[in-house]
Amino acid sequence: MARYELVKRSVALITLTNPPVNALSSAVRHGIAKTMERALSDPKVTAVVICGENGRFCGGADIREFAGPLRGPPLVPLLDSIEAGEKPVVAAIEGVALGGGLELALFCHYRIAHFKARLGLPEVTLGILPAAGGTQRLPRLIGIPAALELITTGRHVSAQEALKLGIVDQVTEQNACEVAVEFALRAVAKPLSSRRLSSLTTPCPPNLDALLEAVTMQIQKKARGVMAPLACVQAVRAAATMPYSQGIKRESELMATLFNSGQARALQYCFFAERTAGKWTLPSGAQWNDIKPREIRSAAVIGLGTMGRGIAVSLARVGIPVIAVESDKKLLETGRQMVIGMLERDAKRRGVSASHNLLKFTLGLQDLKDVDLVIEAVFEDMALKKSVFRELSKVCRPATLFCTNTSGLDVDALAGVTDRPQLVIGMHFFSPAHVMKLLEVVCGPRSSSEIVATAMSLGKRMGKVSVAVGNCPGFVGNRMLKPYSDQATFLLEEGATPEQIDKALEDFGFAMGVFRMSDLAGLDVGWRVRKESGLTGPDVDPKNPPRRRQGRKYCPIPDMVCEQGRFGQKTGRGWYMYDKPGGTKAKPDPLIQNLIEMYRNRYGIQPRNITDQEIIERCLFALANEGFRILEDGIAARPEDIDVIYLFGYGFPRHRGGPMFYASMVGLQRVLERLEHYHQAHPDVPHLEPSPLLKKLVACGSPPVQKWREHIKTMHSHL
Ligand SMILES: CC(C)(COP(=O)(O)OP(=O)(O)OC[C@H]1O[C@@H](n2cnc3c(N)ncnc32)[C@H](O)[C@@H]1OP(=O)(O)O)[C@@H](O)C(=O)NCCC(=O)NCCSC(=O)/C=C/CCCCCCCCCCCCC(=O)O
């Protein structure tokens, strides 16, 4: 796990060998201890270079080991021996030096980085802190403000920025290992005392307290309820106010409080869930690592509304030529200007030049005859989408892949009107499509494994987190949203206010509560869907008892809000009021309170006191319950996929892990009992009836979320 060689007759070259990222597993730590001991005790050796195999220095501690009992040599004493030695030790950083990897480098006396390397202390994103001396050593090296920013955000820096900050001593375009060996030979005669970070005093800014206070407030505002960044601030304060050895003690005390916390477990789960999501398998047995995706050299986007514009930008900025299509001249010109503007702003932000030349705008589908892939993003209307796909079948060459950006319509029905159903798939982007990271890849029963592989790989190329899901109304994300938002409106009827419900959800960690989120998305969208499905509007059967539709409980308050022309932020009025149409600052609106009160009076509903606990349980357990049904139905292959969808598409707080992980943390038994309780109180709400899979998992002793798959695999998979 650590290879030892003698090079240039007097330099010990220690190579970490733990693919793919040379994580500091117990075996690697053993390897470092043994090889360092050998280097320090061999009189032939005058200097040491530490590097990583396969052009990657080190990705940090082995996160998988955090789940079990800690074994092997602890990191800090091991690294102390590197710094304390009398022979210069140089870190040759290629690829990445992250977390414990950078901390290892900070114990070395010198650091040489390849110009493409990335460095950082991302532990905070895993719910912990850099507890191998990082919080004490980085501030001594680069000062409190810069260290504080890197440690509390976990941001990676380029080699060039690391050089500017003073983290590395040299950046090279050559082989970093060879440069480091030469560097080490030159360092042999030089004194090491000033290179030992533990012996330095932290340069302290005069406004330390104000700085720490400002950063704390910023964190509390941005990451409400998240523990790790606040602990990082405390650890950095210790670097400024305590001697090194006491600072290290403080660092490890703070780490101990974080290490076993639910937040750390949730964040580490998210890290692996995101990687698991890319590993799709189809019922045919085809899977992510054996199907070659097609190369996409050109694409077309049909429809330049909000979604189409974002999709066109996402494609062009990764170098894919795009033909954008609209149905009339005026819409085309507006779309063109918007796309160019978005592309320019995006390029400016990224410090690159905008790729205008990759975009072509046209009114005619005939121009698409030679493209590799088409993404349809027209209005959410089945008849319109079908007519577009019929037309495309006539125009495009037989090998062109067809994708639809529908947010919930039947992908198989669309495939059915084409001449190539096996080459049709859903690519459900989230708005704004050039910003949001999530992509649901909706596999119809006839989608070929090649098109699944291509859509997943294209998503990755566009920087998206892509999740393969099956075809059903609303797919995964929007299907689950219904029980969640239904509970919120039922709670309004029963006595809560939009502000109270939103506050409970925001205190839980959502960036926005359900009502503020609906105002942002536009209330008219859901209203149209409800009208089309006969839940409201003139087509509703008058024989329906009030507040019941299709045999179940129905709350018409959202329809009443829309009937008043209140469509959310865009009209300046929705569940809240805004200072102007398009305004974003939500204020409670007495008119909404009146509307709800009148509604309660009309139906004789006596409002009751509703606790935040009930709001969280009803909204989130209903959400997870639908997740269990989705797993049963084989629409999502794994709970991780559902969680990733909610983390990246719906603002579910990452430190809670996603709805399914959250349910497992609360305890499946408890979730089951609470759902049974609420379902008894509301027997006409089927979403509150515990799903068979939840019951099955509880009967099996509530296994951890990673093991649920074993209980699902017998069920029918659409994936
Ligand atoms: C940028 C990357 C490194 C690479 O990205 P990419 O090329 O895109 O590849 P990926 O798909 O992401 O990864 C490839 C596979 O590698 C796996 N992987 C990656 N990193 C790790 C890792 N660090 N550990 C394990 N596995 C890793 C990944 O899952 C992929 O596997 P697979 O293909 O899915 O199977 C990118 O991967 C990346 O960003 N990685 C994470 C980097 C990171 O966050 N590093 C920090 C890790 S935490 C750390 O270093 C902490 C150090 C402090 C010291 C710790 C001391 C611990 C003891 C504490 C005791 C506490 C007190 C106890 C109290 C008590 O109980 O009493």
PDBQT file of the ligand as one rigid body, heavy atoms in Angstrom, charges set to zero:
ROOT
HETATM    1  C1  LIG A 801     -11.837  14.230  -6.612  1.00  0.00    +0.000 C 
HETATM    2  C2  LIG A 801     -11.960  12.751  -6.256  1.00  0.00    +0.000 C 
HETATM    3  C3  LIG A 801     -10.833  12.328  -5.375  1.00  0.00    +0.000 C 
HETATM    4  C4  LIG A 801     -11.911  11.906  -7.550  1.00  0.00    +0.000 C 
HETATM    5  O1  LIG A 801     -13.003  12.218  -8.376  1.00  0.00    +0.000 OA
HETATM    6  P1  LIG A 801     -13.371  11.317  -9.645  1.00  0.00    +0.000 P 
HETATM    7  O2  LIG A 801     -12.188  11.114 -10.465  1.00  0.00    +0.000 OA
HETATM    8  O3  LIG A 801     -14.568  11.958 -10.259  1.00  0.00    +0.000 OA
HETATM    9  O4  LIG A 801     -13.750   9.888  -9.092  1.00  0.00    +0.000 OA
HETATM   10  P2  LIG A 801     -14.925   9.464  -8.117  1.00  0.00    +0.000 P 
HETATM   11  O5  LIG A 801     -15.954   8.750  -8.909  1.00  0.00    +0.000 OA
HETATM   12  O6  LIG A 801     -15.379  10.579  -7.281  1.00  0.00    +0.000 OA
HETATM   13  O7  LIG A 801     -14.192   8.444  -7.158  1.00  0.00    +0.000 OA
HETATM   14  C5  LIG A 801     -13.673   7.222  -7.654  1.00  0.00    +0.000 C 
HETATM   15  C6  LIG A 801     -13.891   6.151  -6.628  1.00  0.00    +0.000 C 
HETATM   16  O8  LIG A 801     -13.116   6.453  -5.466  1.00  0.00    +0.000 OA
HETATM   17  C7  LIG A 801     -13.938   6.477  -4.307  1.00  0.00    +0.000 C 
HETATM   18  N1  LIG A 801     -13.379   7.480  -3.386  1.00  0.00    +0.000 N 
HETATM   19  C8  LIG A 801     -13.014   8.723  -3.683  1.00  0.00    +0.000 A 
HETATM   20  N2  LIG A 801     -12.494   9.346  -2.611  1.00  0.00    +0.000 NA
HETATM   21  C9  LIG A 801     -12.531   8.436  -1.613  1.00  0.00    +0.000 A 
HETATM   22  C10 LIG A 801     -12.122   8.467  -0.254  1.00  0.00    +0.000 A 
HETATM   23  N3  LIG A 801     -11.554   9.549   0.299  1.00  0.00    +0.000 N 
HETATM   24  N4  LIG A 801     -12.332   7.369   0.479  1.00  0.00    +0.000 NA
HETATM   25  C11 LIG A 801     -12.887   6.270  -0.052  1.00  0.00    +0.000 A 
HETATM   26  N5  LIG A 801     -13.293   6.159  -1.341  1.00  0.00    +0.000 NA
HETATM   27  C12 LIG A 801     -13.103   7.241  -2.101  1.00  0.00    +0.000 A 
HETATM   28  C13 LIG A 801     -15.308   6.860  -4.838  1.00  0.00    +0.000 C 
HETATM   29  O9  LIG A 801     -16.324   6.464  -3.957  1.00  0.00    +0.000 OA
HETATM   30  C14 LIG A 801     -15.333   6.087  -6.140  1.00  0.00    +0.000 C 
HETATM   31  O10 LIG A 801     -15.568   4.739  -5.809  1.00  0.00    +0.000 OA
HETATM   32  P3  LIG A 801     -16.626   3.872  -6.616  1.00  0.00    +0.000 P 
HETATM   33  O11 LIG A 801     -16.181   3.893  -8.032  1.00  0.00    +0.000 OA
HETATM   34  O12 LIG A 801     -17.933   4.572  -6.456  1.00  0.00    +0.000 OA
HETATM   35  O13 LIG A 801     -16.611   2.539  -5.981  1.00  0.00    +0.000 OA
HETATM   36  C15 LIG A 801     -13.308  12.506  -5.573  1.00  0.00    +0.000 C 
HETATM   37  O14 LIG A 801     -13.527  11.146  -5.437  1.00  0.00    +0.000 OA
HETATM   38  C16 LIG A 801     -13.426  13.119  -4.216  1.00  0.00    +0.000 C 
HETATM   39  O15 LIG A 801     -13.742  14.291  -4.110  1.00  0.00    +0.000 OA
HETATM   40  N6  LIG A 801     -13.214  12.308  -3.168  1.00  0.00    +0.000 N 
HETATM   41  C17 LIG A 801     -13.420  12.708  -1.802  1.00  0.00    +0.000 C 
HETATM   42  C18 LIG A 801     -12.307  13.548  -1.291  1.00  0.00    +0.000 C 
HETATM   43  C19 LIG A 801     -12.536  13.889   0.153  1.00  0.00    +0.000 C 
HETATM   44  O16 LIG A 801     -13.594  14.345   0.545  1.00  0.00    +0.000 OA
HETATM   45  N7  LIG A 801     -11.526  13.672   0.981  1.00  0.00    +0.000 N 
HETATM   46  C20 LIG A 801     -11.598  13.891   2.382  1.00  0.00    +0.000 C 
HETATM   47  C21 LIG A 801     -11.858  12.601   3.080  1.00  0.00    +0.000 C 
HETATM   48  S1  LIG A 801     -12.077  12.797   4.820  1.00  0.00    +0.000 SA
HETATM   49  C22 LIG A 801     -10.509  13.074   5.375  1.00  0.00    +0.000 C 
HETATM   50  O17 LIG A 801      -9.585  13.031   4.629  1.00  0.00    +0.000 OA
HETATM   51  C23 LIG A 801     -10.383  13.314   6.821  1.00  0.00    +0.000 C 
HETATM   52  C24 LIG A 801      -9.189  13.486   7.354  1.00  0.00    +0.000 C 
HETATM   53  C25 LIG A 801      -9.078  13.791   8.793  1.00  0.00    +0.000 C 
HETATM   54  C26 LIG A 801      -8.463  12.706   9.574  1.00  0.00    +0.000 C 
HETATM   55  C27 LIG A 801      -9.395  11.624   9.798  1.00  0.00    +0.000 C 
HETATM   56  C28 LIG A 801      -9.138  10.977  11.074  1.00  0.00    +0.000 C 
HETATM   57  C29 LIG A 801     -10.190   9.971  11.321  1.00  0.00    +0.000 C 
HETATM   58  C30 LIG A 801     -10.305   9.571  12.734  1.00  0.00    +0.000 C 
HETATM   59  C31 LIG A 801     -11.187  10.417  13.528  1.00  0.00    +0.000 C 
HETATM   60  C32 LIG A 801     -11.575   9.897  14.823  1.00  0.00    +0.000 C 
HETATM   61  C33 LIG A 801     -12.627  10.718  15.410  1.00  0.00    +0.000 C 
HETATM   62  C34 LIG A 801     -12.994  10.536  16.807  1.00  0.00    +0.000 C 
HETATM   63  C35 LIG A 801     -13.750   9.329  17.120  1.00  0.00    +0.000 C 
HETATM   64  C36 LIG A 801     -14.665   9.563  18.203  1.00  0.00    +0.000 C 
HETATM   65  C37 LIG A 801     -15.031   8.281  18.884  1.00  0.00    +0.000 C 
HETATM   66  O18 LIG A 801     -15.708   7.445  18.275  1.00  0.00    +0.000 OA
HETATM   67  O19 LIG A 801     -14.661   8.115  20.034  1.00  0.00    +0.000 OA
ENDROOT
TORSDOF 0
